[in-house]
């Protein structure tokens, strides 16, 4: 725990988190613009959750030794991971519905009026795909199923780091 406590107080740890999120966002853009797989509303919302983790990582990189900033970064990471997992689970339910007639998602993204991301950056935030359609699989899992794994792994990672913050203050 001491190592994780110390490592989480380094810019490198937060930079690694940011690098992973940049990789996942780049994959999303590759799927959209190179493979021509149109993102659905849930895909766009999941991208926003990934961006929440990225912003938390950037915050953590600013001053990782500052307790307030580090804990705020950890809270942002945890919150965004939790929200992303919830979105991915909802998305999976659209793809594998218990009752097919009830599985529909919105046709358009619904961002707040003060932040119409789909109007500001449509190439990243505009949705035109079908949430229930499985357009890509890897090892038998659809994209939102992989996102469930990714967001759950982030939740586990942030939980371990939080425990290390609490328990790992002294070298054993």
N, C-alpha and C positions, 0 to 999 in steps of 0.2 A: 504494500500500500504506500510505503514511503516513496518508492520510485514514481508511482502514478501521481501522487500528490505533488512531487517536485516537477515532474514532466508537464503536468497541466498548468504549471506556472511559467512555462516557457512559450515563447512565440512559435517555436517549431511545432508544438502540439496543436495549436490552433491553426497554423498554416497547413498542416496535414489534413485536418478536418475540412478546411476550405478547399484544398486540392481535390479531395474526394467529391465534394459537392459540385465543384466546377466540372469534374469528369462526368458526373451524372447529368448535369444540365447540358453539357456538350453532347452526350448520348441522345438526350431528348431532341436536341436540334438536328442531330444526324438523322434520327428516325423521321423527323418531320420534313426536313429540307432535302436530304439526299435520298432516303428510301421512300419519300413521298407518302408517309403515313400521317394522315390528318389527326391532330390531337383533338380529343373530345373535351367537354367542359371539365370533367373530373381530372383529366391529364393536366389541364392548365392549372387547376387548383392545387394539384400535387406538385407542380413546378413552383408555385408560390410557397408551399411548405418547405421545399428544398431551399428556396431563397431565404426563408426565415432562418434555416440552419446556417446558411452562408453569412448572413448578417450577424448572427451570434458569433460565428467564428472570427469575423472581422473585428467585432467588439472585443472578443477575448484577446486578439492579437495586439490591440492597442496598448493595453497595460495588463498583461496576464498576472503580474505579481500584486496588483491592486485587488484587494478582496471584493470590493463593491463591483468593479468592472468584471472580474472573473466570475463571480456568482450571478451577475446579470447575464453574462454570456452563457453560463450553464443553464440558467432558467430559460433563456431564449431557445437554446438547443433542445432542451427537454420539451418545451411547449410545442415547438415546430415539429419535432419528431412525433409527438403524440398526435397532433392534428393531422400530420401526414399519414400516420398509420390509420387513423379513423377514416380519412378520405380514401386511402387505398382499399380498406375493407369494404367501404360502401361501393367503390368501383368494382371490386370483385363480385359483390352481390348483384350488380347490374349484368355482369358477364355470365354468372352462374346462378340465375334466380331460382328461388324456391317455388315461386309462383310466377311464371313467365309473363302473364298479363300485367303484373304490377311493377315490372322492372324497367323504368324509364328514368332518364335524367334530363335535366334542362337542355334546351337547344342552344342557348346563349349563355355566356359567362355573365355573372352578376357582381361586378365590382362596385364599390361605393362611388357615389358621384364625385367625391373629392380625389379619387384615385382610379380613373377609368383606364387601367393598364392596357386593356385590349385596344383602346383607341390610341394610346401613346406609343405602344410598341406592339403593333398587331402581328408582326412576324414571330413573336414569342408568346403572346397572350391571347390570340384569337383562336376560338375553337370552331372546328367544322366537322369533326369526326363523330362517330356513334359510340357512346359509352359501353353499350352492350356487345359490340362487335369485337371479336378477338382478331387482331390484325398481325400479331407477332407473338411467337413463343420461343422460349429457349429452355432446353431440358424439360419440356412439357409444361412450363409455367408461362402464363401470360404476363404482359408488362405490369399490370397492377398487382399481380401476385408477387413479382419480383420487388415491387415497391413496398409491399407489406414486409418482406424480409429486410429490405434496406432500412426502412423506418424503424422496424422492431430492433434491428441491430444498433441503430443510433440510440434508441431508448436504453438498451442494455449498456452500451458504452457510456452514455452520460450518467446512468445510475452508478456504474462502477467508479467513475471519476468523482461523483458526489460523495460516495462512501469513502473514497481515498482522501477527499478534502476533510472529512470529519475524523477518520481514524488514523490517517497517515501523517500526522503532524510531527511525530518523532520516529527516528530510525530505531528499529528494534534490535 
